[in-house]
Amino acid sequence: MAEGDTILRAARQIGEALVGEKVEASSLGARGKTVGLERLSGRTLESVEAWGKNLFLDFGELALHSHLGMNGSWHIYPRGARWRKAPGGAWALLRGERWEAVQFGGPTLRVLPAARLRRELTARLGPDILAPDFDLATSAASLRAAPDRELGDALLDQGLLAGIGNIFKSEACFAARLDPWRRVGDLDGIELERVVATAHELMLEAVAIGRQPGAVYHRAGRPCPVCRTPITSRGQGDANRVTYWCPRCQPPFT
């Protein structure tokens, strides 16, 4: 799953390559043909924004909405260079004078009126964990609105806090030394702010270095890097997304 750090990196890379240029836009593959990217050809890409796990490419009156889901990705290449992935897996091509951006896979690629898309994303997404105007108190208060949810499950709810996925859910709870199975309503304000601040810092670091943390994620049965207790994992929430944690470093109550 592409999480907020991946999306922000993609937004910055696409922006550096294509913002300010008139873009040639092409739909690729059977899925891409339904998108109608050709409506963007000849338009200037004005900005690229990350909204949690969503990309918003602003072409003035129209915008391109991209969500990469579990396996999608954006690649940037010099114009005409050979792609690292097979062209058959590509959805879309945005080509500028010197660079081109290609989306491979992903569940969502839409061209919509920009104002409509902004209203839609604003209505359904909580505060963005990596937004330039990120506010810790506001983000923690948004989580507090779901007191009956388990912490790990609440962190994945994009309507509460946008951008965190399964990796940073587990890694932030571990780094903050909080049990992901505790109810949000049982956490005090300091604990909630700690886990949100930790997620924010871990994700900013991942944006900077291009690598996500791996203290507990996908390490079930392996020793905790702090105390050597075996890492535990179990499905959590209605979607049964696997959570990883150290039962010693993250006791049920602290």
Secondary structure, 3 states (H helix, E strand, C coil): CCCHHHHHHHHHHHHHHHCCCECEEEECHHHHCCCCHHHHCCCECCEEEEECCEEEEEECCEEEEEECCCCCEEEEEECCCCCCCCHHHEEEEEECCCEEEEEECCCEEEEEEHHHHHHHHHHHCCCECCCCCCCHHHHHHHHHCCCCCEHHHHHCCCCCCECCCHHHHHHHHHHCCCCCCCEHHHCCHHHHHHHHHHHHHHHHHHHHHCCCCCCCCCCCCCECCCCCCECEEEEECCCCEEEEECCCCCCCCC
